[in-house]
Structures are given as structure tokens and as C-alpha cells.
Amino acid sequence: MQTCCQGHYATGIQDYVTIIQNCVCGPTGTGGPCANKCANEYCLDGTATTGDSCDTCLNTYLAAGAKCDAQTSTGAINTACLSDQPCNDYITCANGCP
């Protein structure tokens, strides 16, 4: 995700991360496909270490066509983001970042 809009859309980026967390971790941090592998990282604070099991799980489940698709405009993440105005504003800005 582009960083040029994060300072202007802090609520939007937080909403975006929360939407992803709800999908990959489950709404209460349990039950999602990455809940166990990301319990001490992404499900806790929205971060992951490149190359570890949490990162691998996120890449698997956020891929185009996956359960928590964050790549396509009709995927689960972008669909949820469209209904959240701060998230939508952030994504609109980020898509225009250089």
C-alpha cells in the first residue's frame, strides 16, 4: 500500500487495517485463517515480519481470488472498504499516489 496518503488519512488507514484484521484474524482475533500464525503480530498490532509464517499466511489469504482478497476491486477487503468512508477516502488517495 502506498504511504503518501497515510498522514492525511490516518483514520482511513486504521480502518483499512481493521478490515483486513477482521478477515484474516477473525472479528475477535480468532477464527480467521491467519489467527494462529499472526496472533502475536498482525492480529495484535497490524504488523508482520517479512518472510515469517504470518507474512506467508497474509500473502496467501490476501491474494487475488482468496478468501480475504485485497487485490481486486470486487474482493472482500475492497468491498468492505467501499462502505467505510474514511477507508474509501484513503484507498482513493493511495490509488493516485506516485
Buried (B, 14 or more C-beta within 10 A) or exposed (E): EEEEBBEEBEEBBBBBBBBBBBBBBBEEBEEBBBBBBBBEBBBEEBEBEEEEBBBBBBBBBBBEEBBBBBEBEEBBBBEBBBEBEBBBBBBBBBEEEE
